[in-house]
Amino acid sequence: MRAPFIDDPDLELSRIFDLWPCAAQVFMEQRMLCFGCPIAPFHTVIDAVQEYRLDEAAFRARLRAAALGEA
């Protein structure tokens, strides 16, 4: 089984927060309420950026940067 990658479109938000705790800061900086939300186990980054009307590519770039910085 391969390790999850932060750009996986099917990766649930709660799993992102478990694997890369620093990702929560990226969400909070955008005033997104996903961290700690009871729906996080069911939503993906795609769902979140659509809900908050954000540019997905730019948001994912910030998530990647945060994940790489934590390693």
N, CA, C and O atoms as a Tripos MOL2 file, in Angstrom:
@<TRIPOS>MOLECULE
protein
  284   283    71     0     0
PROTEIN
NO_CHARGES

@<TRIPOS>ATOM
      1 N           0.8530   -1.1830    0.0000 N.3       1 MET1
      2 CA          0.0000    0.0000    0.0000 C.3       1 MET1
      3 C           0.8960    1.2430    0.0000 C.2       1 MET1
      4 O           1.8180    1.3510    0.8090 O.2       1 MET1
      5 N           0.6200    2.1680   -0.9040 N.am      2 ARG2
      6 CA          1.4350    3.3670   -0.9890 C.3       2 ARG2
      7 C           0.9820    4.4020    0.0340 C.2       2 ARG2
      8 O          -0.1760    4.4200    0.4510 O.2       2 ARG2
      9 N           1.8960    5.2440    0.4210 N.am      3 ALA3
     10 CA          1.5880    6.3110    1.3740 C.3       3 ALA3
     11 C           0.7160    7.3590    0.6880 C.2       3 ALA3
     12 O           0.8910    7.6250   -0.5010 O.2       3 ALA3
     13 N          -0.2080    7.9490    1.4140 N.am      4 PRO4
     14 CA         -1.0520    8.9910    0.8190 C.3       4 PRO4
     15 C          -0.2230   10.2050    0.4100 C.2       4 PRO4
     16 O           0.8080   10.5050    1.0130 O.2       4 PRO4
     17 N          -0.6870   10.8850   -0.6120 N.am      5 PHE5
     18 CA         -0.0530   12.0920   -1.0990 C.3       5 PHE5
     19 C          -1.0430   13.2360   -0.9070 C.2       5 PHE5
     20 O          -2.2380   13.0620   -1.1460 O.2       5 PHE5
     21 N          -0.5710   14.3840   -0.4860 N.am      6 ILE6
     22 CA         -1.4610   15.4890   -0.1330 C.3       6 ILE6
     23 C          -2.3000   15.9650   -1.3230 C.2       6 ILE6
     24 O          -3.3410   16.5910   -1.1230 O.2       6 ILE6
     25 N          -1.8680   15.6830   -2.5530 N.am      7 ASP7
     26 CA         -2.6380   16.0850   -3.7340 C.3       7 ASP7
     27 C          -3.6770   15.0590   -4.1760 C.2       7 ASP7
     28 O          -4.3580   15.2660   -5.1800 O.2       7 ASP7
     29 N          -3.8050   13.9680   -3.4490 N.am      8 ASP8
     30 CA         -4.7900   12.9450   -3.7930 C.3       8 ASP8
     31 C          -6.1870   13.5690   -3.7330 C.2       8 ASP8
     32 O          -6.6040   14.0200   -2.6670 O.2       8 ASP8
     33 N          -6.9190   13.6050   -4.8510 N.am      9 PRO9
     34 CA         -8.2290   14.2540   -4.8540 C.3       9 PRO9
     35 C          -9.2790   13.5470   -4.0000 C.2       9 PRO9
     36 O         -10.2960   14.1430   -3.6450 O.2       9 PRO9
     37 N          -9.0370   12.2850   -3.6710 N.am     10 ASP10
     38 CA         -9.9940   11.5240   -2.8670 C.3      10 ASP10
     39 C          -9.6720   11.5220   -1.3760 C.2      10 ASP10
     40 O         -10.4040   10.9240   -0.5880 O.2      10 ASP10
     41 N          -8.5960   12.1750   -0.9850 N.am     11 LEU11
     42 CA         -8.1730   12.1790    0.4150 C.3      11 LEU11
     43 C          -9.0950   13.0740    1.2460 C.2      11 LEU11
     44 O          -9.2740   14.2540    0.9420 O.2      11 LEU11
     45 N          -9.6720   12.4980    2.2880 N.am     12 GLU12
     46 CA        -10.5940   13.2420    3.1450 C.3      12 GLU12
     47 C          -9.8300   14.2850    3.9590 C.2      12 GLU12
     48 O          -8.6630   14.0900    4.2980 O.2      12 GLU12
     49 N         -10.4990   15.3850    4.2630 N.am     13 LEU13
     50 CA         -9.8710   16.4620    5.0250 C.3      13 LEU13
     51 C          -9.3710   15.9780    6.3850 C.2      13 LEU13
     52 O          -8.2760   16.3530    6.8060 O.2      13 LEU13
     53 N         -10.1450   15.1650    7.0660 N.am     14 SER14
     54 CA         -9.7180   14.6880    8.3830 C.3      14 SER14
     55 C          -8.4190   13.8890    8.2840 C.2      14 SER14
     56 O          -7.5770   13.9520    9.1790 O.2      14 SER14
     57 N          -8.2640   13.1490    7.2090 N.am     15 ARG15
     58 CA         -7.0270   12.3720    7.0030 C.3      15 ARG15
     59 C          -5.8550   13.3140    6.7190 C.2      15 ARG15
     60 O          -4.7400   13.0810    7.1860 O.2      15 ARG15
     61 N          -6.1090   14.3720    5.9550 N.am     16 ILE16
     62 CA         -5.0680   15.3790    5.7100 C.3      16 ILE16
     63 C          -4.6080   15.9720    7.0310 C.2      16 ILE16
     64 O          -3.4070   16.0980    7.2710 O.2      16 ILE16
     65 N          -5.5500   16.3370    7.8860 N.am     17 PHE17
     66 CA         -5.1890   16.9360    9.1760 C.3      17 PHE17
     67 C          -4.4330   15.9440   10.0690 C.2      17 PHE17
     68 O          -3.5670   16.3460   10.8450 O.2      17 PHE17
     69 N          -4.7580   14.6540    9.9600 N.am     18 ASP18
     70 CA         -4.0390   13.6340   10.7390 C.3      18 ASP18
     71 C          -2.6060   13.4440   10.2370 C.2      18 ASP18
     72 O          -1.6670   13.3450   11.0260 O.2      18 ASP18
     73 N          -2.4570   13.3940    8.9220 N.am     19 LEU19
     74 CA         -1.1470   13.1270    8.3340 C.3      19 LEU19
     75 C          -0.2400   14.3610    8.3010 C.2      19 LEU19
     76 O           0.9740   14.2510    8.4700 O.2      19 LEU19
     77 N          -0.8320   15.5200    8.0870 N.am     20 TRP20
     78 CA         -0.0780   16.7760    7.9860 C.3      20 TRP20
     79 C          -0.7470   17.8170    8.8820 C.2      20 TRP20
     80 O          -1.4970   18.6550    8.3810 O.2      20 TRP20
     81 N          -0.5030   17.7880   10.1740 N.am     21 PRO21
     82 CA         -1.1490   18.7310   11.0900 C.3      21 PRO21
     83 C          -0.9590   20.1970   10.6940 C.2      21 PRO21
     84 O          -1.8130   21.0350   10.9860 O.2      21 PRO21
     85 N           0.1400   20.5020   10.0410 N.am     22 CYS22
     86 CA          0.3940   21.8800    9.6180 C.3      22 CYS22
     87 C          -0.6240   22.3470    8.5800 C.2      22 CYS22
     88 O          -0.7730   23.5510    8.3700 O.2      22 CYS22
     89 N          -1.3180   21.4330    7.9350 N.am     23 ALA23
     90 CA         -2.3210   21.8020    6.9350 C.3      23 ALA23
     91 C          -3.4660   22.5860    7.5640 C.2      23 ALA23
     92 O          -4.0970   23.4010    6.8900 O.2      23 ALA23
     93 N          -3.7400   22.3570    8.8250 N.am     24 ALA24
     94 CA         -4.8230   23.0880    9.4970 C.3      24 ALA24
     95 C          -4.5860   24.5930    9.4250 C.2      24 ALA24
     96 O          -5.5320   25.3640    9.2680 O.2      24 ALA24
     97 N          -3.3350   25.0100    9.5380 N.am     25 GLN25
     98 CA         -3.0110   26.4310    9.4830 C.3      25 GLN25
     99 C          -3.3710   27.0280    8.1290 C.2      25 GLN25
    100 O          -3.8330   28.1670    8.0620 O.2      25 GLN25
    101 N          -3.1690   26.2830    7.0580 N.am     26 VAL26
    102 CA         -3.5000   26.7590    5.7150 C.3      26 VAL26
    103 C          -5.0030   27.0100    5.6180 C.2      26 VAL26
    104 O          -5.4300   28.0070    5.0350 O.2      26 VAL26
    105 N          -5.7930   26.1230    6.1780 N.am     27 PHE27
    106 CA         -7.2440   26.2860    6.1720 C.3      27 PHE27
    107 C          -7.6510   27.4820    7.0360 C.2      27 PHE27
    108 O          -8.4880   28.2890    6.6320 O.2      27 PHE27
    109 N          -7.0670   27.5890    8.2000 N.am     28 MET28
    110 CA         -7.4330   28.6840    9.1100 C.3      28 MET28
    111 C          -7.0430   30.0420    8.5480 C.2      28 MET28
    112 O          -7.7550   31.0230    8.7600 O.2      28 MET28
    113 N          -5.9240   30.1140    7.8360 N.am     29 GLU29
    114 CA         -5.5150   31.3760    7.2210 C.3      29 GLU29
    115 C          -6.5410   31.8690    6.2010 C.2      29 GLU29
    116 O          -6.6630   33.0710    5.9660 O.2      29 GLU29
    117 N          -7.2670   30.9480    5.6070 N.am     30 GLN30
    118 CA         -8.3210   31.2930    4.6430 C.3      30 GLN30
    119 C          -9.6900   31.4360    5.3170 C.2      30 GLN30
    120 O         -10.7120   31.5850    4.6470 O.2      30 GLN30
    121 N          -9.6910   31.3880    6.6480 N.am     31 ARG31
    122 CA        -10.9270   31.4700    7.4310 C.3      31 ARG31
    123 C         -11.9070   30.3410    7.0970 C.2      31 ARG31
    124 O         -13.1250   30.5170    7.1100 O.2      31 ARG31
    125 N         -11.3300   29.1870    6.7990 N.am     32 MET32
    126 CA        -12.1330   28.0000    6.5240 C.3      32 MET32
    127 C         -12.3310   27.2640    7.8450 C.2      32 MET32
    128 O         -11.4050   27.1580    8.6500 O.2      32 MET32
    129 N         -13.5150   26.7670    8.0580 N.am     33 LEU33
    130 CA        -13.8620   26.1060    9.3140 C.3      33 LEU33
    131 C         -13.7360   24.5890    9.2460 C.2      33 LEU33
    132 O         -14.3260   23.8790   10.0610 O.2      33 LEU33
    133 N         -12.9810   24.0950    8.2890 N.am     34 CYS34
    134 CA        -12.8760   22.6560    8.0570 C.3      34 CYS34
    135 C         -12.1810   21.9070    9.1900 C.2      34 CYS34
    136 O         -12.5750   20.7900    9.5260 O.2      34 CYS34
    137 N         -11.1570   22.5090    9.7780 N.am     35 PHE35
    138 CA        -10.4470   21.8440   10.8600 C.3      35 PHE35
    139 C         -11.3730   21.7570   12.0680 C.2      35 PHE35
    140 O         -11.8070   22.7750   12.6080 O.2      35 PHE35
    141 N         -11.6680   20.5330   12.4830 N.am     36 GLY36
    142 CA        -12.5750   20.3230   13.6060 C.3      36 GLY36
    143 C         -14.0370   20.1890   13.2010 C.2      36 GLY36
    144 O         -14.8960   19.9410   14.0480 O.2      36 GLY36
    145 N         -14.3220   20.3480   11.9250 N.am     37 CYS37
    146 CA        -15.7010   20.2350   11.4500 C.3      37 CYS37
    147 C         -16.1210   18.7640   11.4370 C.2      37 CYS37
    148 O         -15.3300   17.9090   11.0370 O.2      37 CYS37
    149 N         -17.3430   18.4520   11.8640 N.am     38 PRO38
    150 CA        -17.7810   17.0570   11.8630 C.3      38 PRO38
    151 C         -17.9350   16.4630   10.4570 C.2      38 PRO38
    152 O         -18.0580   15.2460   10.3170 O.2      38 PRO38
    153 N         -17.9310   17.2980    9.4240 N.am     39 ILE39
    154 CA        -18.0560   16.8160    8.0530 C.3      39 ILE39
    155 C         -16.6860   16.5230    7.4320 C.2      39 ILE39
    156 O         -16.6200   15.9320    6.3540 O.2      39 ILE39
    157 N         -15.5960   16.9240    8.0870 N.am     40 ALA40
    158 CA        -14.2460   16.7480    7.5470 C.3      40 ALA40
    159 C         -13.9280   15.3060    7.1300 C.2      40 ALA40
    160 O         -13.1810   15.1180    6.1700 O.2      40 ALA40
    161 N         -14.4580   14.2870    7.8050 N.am     41 PRO41
    162 CA        -14.1650   12.9200    7.3540 C.3      41 PRO41
    163 C         -14.8200   12.5690    6.0130 C.2      41 PRO41
    164 O         -14.4930   11.5470    5.4090 O.2      41 PRO41
    165 N         -15.7280   13.4010    5.5570 N.am     42 PHE42
    166 CA        -16.4760   13.1100    4.3370 C.3      42 PHE42
    167 C         -16.1460   14.0560    3.1870 C.2      42 PHE42
    168 O         -16.4750   13.7680    2.0360 O.2      42 PHE42
    169 N         -15.4980   15.1840    3.4880 N.am     43 HIS43
    170 CA        -15.1680   16.1720    2.4600 C.3      43 HIS43
    171 C         -13.7160   16.0660    2.0300 C.2      43 HIS43
    172 O         -12.8480   15.6260    2.7840 O.2      43 HIS43
    173 N         -13.4810   16.4840    0.7960 N.am     44 THR44
    174 CA        -12.1420   16.5340    0.2310 C.3      44 THR44
    175 C         -11.7680   18.0040    0.0160 C.2      44 THR44
    176 O         -12.5750   18.9040    0.2480 O.2      44 THR44
    177 N         -10.5430   18.2240   -0.4260 N.am     45 VAL45
    178 CA        -10.1150   19.5870   -0.7370 C.3      45 VAL45
    179 C         -11.0190   20.1710   -1.8220 C.2      45 VAL45
    180 O         -11.3690   21.3510   -1.7700 O.2      45 VAL45
    181 N         -11.3930   19.3650   -2.7860 N.am     46 ILE46
    182 CA        -12.2740   19.8340   -3.8550 C.3      46 ILE46
    183 C         -13.5720   20.3810   -3.2690 C.2      46 ILE46
    184 O         -14.0170   21.4660   -3.6460 O.2      46 ILE46
    185 N         -14.1740   19.6400   -2.3570 N.am     47 ASP47
    186 CA        -15.4180   20.0910   -1.7290 C.3      47 ASP47
    187 C         -15.2030   21.4080   -0.9910 C.2      47 ASP47
    188 O         -16.0170   22.3260   -1.0940 O.2      47 ASP47
    189 N         -14.1090   21.4960   -0.2490 N.am     48 ALA48
    190 CA        -13.8490   22.6780    0.5710 C.3      48 ALA48
    191 C         -13.6060   23.9210   -0.2740 C.2      48 ALA48
    192 O         -14.1620   24.9810    0.0130 O.2      48 ALA48
    193 N         -12.7850   23.8040   -1.3080 N.am     49 VAL49
    194 CA        -12.5110   25.0000   -2.1180 C.3      49 VAL49
    195 C         -13.7510   25.4330   -2.8960 C.2      49 VAL49
    196 O         -13.9400   26.6240   -3.1410 O.2      49 VAL49
    197 N         -14.5880   24.4920   -3.2820 N.am     50 GLN50
    198 CA        -15.8450   24.8620   -3.9430 C.3      50 GLN50
    199 C         -16.7570   25.5980   -2.9670 C.2      50 GLN50
    200 O         -17.3610   26.6130   -3.3140 O.2      50 GLN50
    201 N         -16.8510   25.0840   -1.7530 N.am     51 GLU51
    202 CA        -17.7070   25.7060   -0.7340 C.3      51 GLU51
    203 C         -17.2580   27.1290   -0.4060 C.2      51 GLU51
    204 O         -18.0840   28.0220   -0.2120 O.2      51 GLU51
    205 N         -15.9470   27.3270   -0.3460 N.am     52 TYR52
    206 CA        -15.4080   28.6370    0.0250 C.3      52 TYR52
    207 C         -15.0250   29.4900   -1.1870 C.2      52 TYR52
    208 O         -14.4780   30.5830   -1.0400 O.2      52 TYR52
    209 N         -15.3190   28.9800   -2.3810 N.am     53 ARG53
    210 CA        -15.0600   29.7030   -3.6340 C.3      53 ARG53
    211 C         -13.6020   30.1570   -3.7520 C.2      53 ARG53
    212 O         -13.3090   31.3280   -3.9940 O.2      53 ARG53
    213 N         -12.7020   29.1890   -3.5730 N.am     54 LEU54
    214 CA        -11.2710   29.4540   -3.6660 C.3      54 LEU54
    215 C         -10.7000   28.7920   -4.9130 C.2      54 LEU54
    216 O         -11.2880   27.8590   -5.4610 O.2      54 LEU54
    217 N          -9.5590   29.2810   -5.3480 N.am     55 ASP55
    218 CA         -8.8550   28.6910   -6.4740 C.3      55 ASP55
    219 C          -8.1880   27.3970   -5.9950 C.2      55 ASP55
    220 O          -7.3300   27.4240   -5.1130 O.2      55 ASP55
    221 N          -8.5860   26.2770   -6.5760 N.am     56 GLU56
    222 CA         -8.0840   24.9800   -6.1020 C.3      56 GLU56
    223 C          -6.5830   24.8340   -6.3030 C.2      56 GLU56
    224 O          -5.8880   24.3580   -5.4060 O.2      56 GLU56
    225 N          -6.0770   25.2320   -7.4510 N.am     57 ALA57
    226 CA         -4.6440   25.0780   -7.7280 C.3      57 ALA57
    227 C          -3.8070   25.8840   -6.7360 C.2      57 ALA57
    228 O          -2.8030   25.3910   -6.2210 O.2      57 ALA57
    229 N          -4.2150   27.1060   -6.4740 N.am     58 ALA58
    230 CA         -3.4680   27.9510   -5.5310 C.3      58 ALA58
    231 C          -3.5440   27.3810   -4.1200 C.2      58 ALA58
    232 O          -2.5530   27.3850   -3.3900 O.2      58 ALA58
    233 N          -4.7110   26.8960   -3.7400 N.am     59 PHE59
    234 CA         -4.8770   26.3300   -2.4020 C.3      59 PHE59
    235 C          -4.0350   25.0640   -2.2380 C.2      59 PHE59
    236 O          -3.3800   24.8750   -1.2130 O.2      59 PHE59
    237 N          -4.0570   24.2040   -3.2500 N.am     60 ARG60
    238 CA         -3.2620   22.9740   -3.1810 C.3      60 ARG60
    239 C          -1.7650   23.2880   -3.1190 C.2      60 ARG60
    240 O          -1.0090   22.5850   -2.4480 O.2      60 ARG60
    241 N          -1.3440   24.3300   -3.8110 N.am     61 ALA61
    242 CA          0.0670   24.7270   -3.7650 C.3      61 ALA61
    243 C           0.4590   25.1100   -2.3410 C.2      61 ALA61
    244 O           1.5520   24.7710   -1.8880 O.2      61 ALA61
    245 N          -0.4120   25.8040   -1.6440 N.am     62 ARG62
    246 CA         -0.1400   26.1700   -0.2430 C.3      62 ARG62
    247 C          -0.1050   24.9380    0.6470 C.2      62 ARG62
    248 O           0.7310   24.8450    1.5450 O.2      62 ARG62
    249 N          -1.0090   23.9890    0.4050 N.am     63 LEU63
    250 CA         -1.0100   22.7440    1.1860 C.3      63 LEU63
    251 C           0.2860   21.9600    0.9640 C.2      63 LEU63
    252 O           0.8940   21.4700    1.9160 O.2      63 LEU63
    253 N           0.7070   21.8460   -0.3110 N.am     64 ARG64
    254 CA          1.9660   21.1360   -0.6020 C.3      64 ARG64
    255 C           3.1370   21.7900    0.1010 C.2      64 ARG64
    256 O           3.9760   21.1130    0.6950 O.2      64 ARG64
    257 N           3.1880   23.1150    0.0290 N.am     65 ALA65
    258 CA          4.2870   23.8470    0.6710 C.3      65 ALA65
    259 C           4.3000   23.5920    2.1690 C.2      65 ALA65
    260 O           5.3630   23.4010    2.7600 O.2      65 ALA65
    261 N           3.1300   23.5880    2.7790 N.am     66 ALA66
    262 CA          3.0500   23.3370    4.2210 C.3      66 ALA66
    263 C           3.4940   21.9050    4.5430 C.2      66 ALA66
    264 O           4.2300   21.6850    5.5040 O.2      66 ALA66
    265 N           3.0510   20.9440    3.7480 N.am     67 ALA67
    266 CA          3.4000   19.5430    3.9780 C.3      67 ALA67
    267 C           4.8990   19.3240    3.8060 C.2      67 ALA67
    268 O           5.5040   18.5920    4.5890 O.2      67 ALA67
    269 N           5.4950   19.9310    2.8190 N.am     68 LEU68
    270 CA          6.9380   19.7630    2.5960 C.3      68 LEU68
    271 C           7.7480   20.4430    3.6870 C.2      68 LEU68
    272 O           8.8200   19.9680    4.0610 O.2      68 LEU68
    273 N           7.2370   21.5490    4.1930 N.am     69 GLY69
    274 CA          7.9260   22.2580    5.2560 C.3      69 GLY69
    275 C           7.9320   21.5030    6.5700 C.2      69 GLY69
    276 O           8.8100   21.7100    7.4080 O.2      69 GLY69
    277 N           6.9540   20.6270    6.7530 N.am     70 GLU70
    278 CA          6.8360   19.8840    7.9960 C.3      70 GLU70
    279 C           7.7510   18.6620    8.0240 C.2      70 GLU70
    280 O           8.1320   18.1870    9.0930 O.2      70 GLU70
    281 N           8.0940   18.1660    6.8550 N.am     71 ALA71
    282 CA          8.8860   16.9180    6.7800 C.3      71 ALA71
    283 C          10.2310   17.0490    7.4370 C.2      71 ALA71
    284 O          11.0050   16.0920    7.4560 O.2      71 ALA71
@<TRIPOS>BOND
     1     1     2 1
     2     2     3 1
     3     3     4 2
     4     3     5 am
     5     5     6 1
     6     6     7 1
     7     7     8 2
     8     7     9 am
     9     9    10 1
    10    10    11 1
    11    11    12 2
    12    11    13 am
    13    13    14 1
    14    14    15 1
    15    15    16 2
    16    15    17 am
    17    17    18 1
    18    18    19 1
    19    19    20 2
    20    19    21 am
    21    21    22 1
    22    22    23 1
    23    23    24 2
    24    23    25 am
    25    25    26 1
    26    26    27 1
    27    27    28 2
    28    27    29 am
    29    29    30 1
    30    30    31 1
    31    31    32 2
    32    31    33 am
    33    33    34 1
    34    34    35 1
    35    35    36 2
    36    35    37 am
    37    37    38 1
    38    38    39 1
    39    39    40 2
    40    39    41 am
    41    41    42 1
    42    42    43 1
    43    43    44 2
    44    43    45 am
    45    45    46 1
    46    46    47 1
    47    47    48 2
    48    47    49 am
    49    49    50 1
    50    50    51 1
    51    51    52 2
    52    51    53 am
    53    53    54 1
    54    54    55 1
    55    55    56 2
    56    55    57 am
    57    57    58 1
    58    58    59 1
    59    59    60 2
    60    59    61 am
    61    61    62 1
    62    62    63 1
    63    63    64 2
    64    63    65 am
    65    65    66 1
    66    66    67 1
    67    67    68 2
    68    67    69 am
    69    69    70 1
    70    70    71 1
    71    71    72 2
    72    71    73 am
    73    73    74 1
    74    74    75 1
    75    75    76 2
    76    75    77 am
    77    77    78 1
    78    78    79 1
    79    79    80 2
    80    79    81 am
    81    81    82 1
    82    82    83 1
    83    83    84 2
    84    83    85 am
    85    85    86 1
    86    86    87 1
    87    87    88 2
    88    87    89 am
    89    89    90 1
    90    90    91 1
    91    91    92 2
    92    91    93 am
    93    93    94 1
    94    94    95 1
    95    95    96 2
    96    95    97 am
    97    97    98 1
    98    98    99 1
    99    99   100 2
   100    99   101 am
   101   101   102 1
   102   102   103 1
   103   103   104 2
   104   103   105 am
   105   105   106 1
   106   106   107 1
   107   107   108 2
   108   107   109 am
   109   109   110 1
   110   110   111 1
   111   111   112 2
   112   111   113 am
   113   113   114 1
   114   114   115 1
   115   115   116 2
   116   115   117 am
   117   117   118 1
   118   118   119 1
   119   119   120 2
   120   119   121 am
   121   121   122 1
   122   122   123 1
   123   123   124 2
   124   123   125 am
   125   125   126 1
   126   126   127 1
   127   127   128 2
   128   127   129 am
   129   129   130 1
   130   130   131 1
   131   131   132 2
   132   131   133 am
   133   133   134 1
   134   134   135 1
   135   135   136 2
   136   135   137 am
   137   137   138 1
   138   138   139 1
   139   139   140 2
   140   139   141 am
   141   141   142 1
   142   142   143 1
   143   143   144 2
   144   143   145 am
   145   145   146 1
   146   146   147 1
   147   147   148 2
   148   147   149 am
   149   149   150 1
   150   150   151 1
   151   151   152 2
   152   151   153 am
   153   153   154 1
   154   154   155 1
   155   155   156 2
   156   155   157 am
   157   157   158 1
   158   158   159 1
   159   159   160 2
   160   159   161 am
   161   161   162 1
   162   162   163 1
   163   163   164 2
   164   163   165 am
   165   165   166 1
   166   166   167 1
   167   167   168 2
   168   167   169 am
   169   169   170 1
   170   170   171 1
   171   171   172 2
   172   171   173 am
   173   173   174 1
   174   174   175 1
   175   175   176 2
   176   175   177 am
   177   177   178 1
   178   178   179 1
   179   179   180 2
   180   179   181 am
   181   181   182 1
   182   182   183 1
   183   183   184 2
   184   183   185 am
   185   185   186 1
   186   186   187 1
   187   187   188 2
   188   187   189 am
   189   189   190 1
   190   190   191 1
   191   191   192 2
   192   191   193 am
   193   193   194 1
   194   194   195 1
   195   195   196 2
   196   195   197 am
   197   197   198 1
   198   198   199 1
   199   199   200 2
   200   199   201 am
   201   201   202 1
   202   202   203 1
   203   203   204 2
   204   203   205 am
   205   205   206 1
   206   206   207 1
   207   207   208 2
   208   207   209 am
   209   209   210 1
   210   210   211 1
   211   211   212 2
   212   211   213 am
   213   213   214 1
   214   214   215 1
   215   215   216 2
   216   215   217 am
   217   217   218 1
   218   218   219 1
   219   219   220 2
   220   219   221 am
   221   221   222 1
   222   222   223 1
   223   223   224 2
   224   223   225 am
   225   225   226 1
   226   226   227 1
   227   227   228 2
   228   227   229 am
   229   229   230 1
   230   230   231 1
   231   231   232 2
   232   231   233 am
   233   233   234 1
   234   234   235 1
   235   235   236 2
   236   235   237 am
   237   237   238 1
   238   238   239 1
   239   239   240 2
   240   239   241 am
   241   241   242 1
   242   242   243 1
   243   243   244 2
   244   243   245 am
   245   245   246 1
   246   246   247 1
   247   247   248 2
   248   247   249 am
   249   249   250 1
   250   250   251 1
   251   251   252 2
   252   251   253 am
   253   253   254 1
   254   254   255 1
   255   255   256 2
   256   255   257 am
   257   257   258 1
   258   258   259 1
   259   259   260 2
   260   259   261 am
   261   261   262 1
   262   262   263 1
   263   263   264 2
   264   263   265 am
   265   265   266 1
   266   266   267 1
   267   267   268 2
   268   267   269 am
   269   269   270 1
   270   270   271 1
   271   271   272 2
   272   271   273 am
   273   273   274 1
   274   274   275 1
   275   275   276 2
   276   275   277 am
   277   277   278 1
   278   278   279 1
   279   279   280 2
   280   279   281 am
   281   281   282 1
   282   282   283 1
   283   283   284 2
@<TRIPOS>SUBSTRUCTURE
     1 MET1         2 RESIDUE 1 A MET
     2 ARG2         6 RESIDUE 1 A ARG
     3 ALA3        10 RESIDUE 1 A ALA
     4 PRO4        14 RESIDUE 1 A PRO
     5 PHE5        18 RESIDUE 1 A PHE
     6 ILE6        22 RESIDUE 1 A ILE
     7 ASP7        26 RESIDUE 1 A ASP
     8 ASP8        30 RESIDUE 1 A ASP
     9 PRO9        34 RESIDUE 1 A PRO
    10 ASP10       38 RESIDUE 1 A ASP
    11 LEU11       42 RESIDUE 1 A LEU
    12 GLU12       46 RESIDUE 1 A GLU
    13 LEU13       50 RESIDUE 1 A LEU
    14 SER14       54 RESIDUE 1 A SER
    15 ARG15       58 RESIDUE 1 A ARG
    16 ILE16       62 RESIDUE 1 A ILE
    17 PHE17       66 RESIDUE 1 A PHE
    18 ASP18       70 RESIDUE 1 A ASP
    19 LEU19       74 RESIDUE 1 A LEU
    20 TRP20       78 RESIDUE 1 A TRP
    21 PRO21       82 RESIDUE 1 A PRO
    22 CYS22       86 RESIDUE 1 A CYS
    23 ALA23       90 RESIDUE 1 A ALA
    24 ALA24       94 RESIDUE 1 A ALA
    25 GLN25       98 RESIDUE 1 A GLN
    26 VAL26      102 RESIDUE 1 A VAL
    27 PHE27      106 RESIDUE 1 A PHE
    28 MET28      110 RESIDUE 1 A MET
    29 GLU29      114 RESIDUE 1 A GLU
    30 GLN30      118 RESIDUE 1 A GLN
    31 ARG31      122 RESIDUE 1 A ARG
    32 MET32      126 RESIDUE 1 A MET
    33 LEU33      130 RESIDUE 1 A LEU
    34 CYS34      134 RESIDUE 1 A CYS
    35 PHE35      138 RESIDUE 1 A PHE
    36 GLY36      142 RESIDUE 1 A GLY
    37 CYS37      146 RESIDUE 1 A CYS
    38 PRO38      150 RESIDUE 1 A PRO
    39 ILE39      154 RESIDUE 1 A ILE
    40 ALA40      158 RESIDUE 1 A ALA
    41 PRO41      162 RESIDUE 1 A PRO
    42 PHE42      166 RESIDUE 1 A PHE
    43 HIS43      170 RESIDUE 1 A HIS
    44 THR44      174 RESIDUE 1 A THR
    45 VAL45      178 RESIDUE 1 A VAL
    46 ILE46      182 RESIDUE 1 A ILE
    47 ASP47      186 RESIDUE 1 A ASP
    48 ALA48      190 RESIDUE 1 A ALA
    49 VAL49      194 RESIDUE 1 A VAL
    50 GLN50      198 RESIDUE 1 A GLN
    51 GLU51      202 RESIDUE 1 A GLU
    52 TYR52      206 RESIDUE 1 A TYR
    53 ARG53      210 RESIDUE 1 A ARG
    54 LEU54      214 RESIDUE 1 A LEU
    55 ASP55      218 RESIDUE 1 A ASP
    56 GLU56      222 RESIDUE 1 A GLU
    57 ALA57      226 RESIDUE 1 A ALA
    58 ALA58      230 RESIDUE 1 A ALA
    59 PHE59      234 RESIDUE 1 A PHE
    60 ARG60      238 RESIDUE 1 A ARG
    61 ALA61      242 RESIDUE 1 A ALA
    62 ARG62      246 RESIDUE 1 A ARG
    63 LEU63      250 RESIDUE 1 A LEU
    64 ARG64      254 RESIDUE 1 A ARG
    65 ALA65      258 RESIDUE 1 A ALA
    66 ALA66      262 RESIDUE 1 A ALA
    67 ALA67      266 RESIDUE 1 A ALA
    68 LEU68      270 RESIDUE 1 A LEU
    69 GLY69      274 RESIDUE 1 A GLY
    70 GLU70      278 RESIDUE 1 A GLU
    71 ALA71      282 RESIDUE 1 A ALA
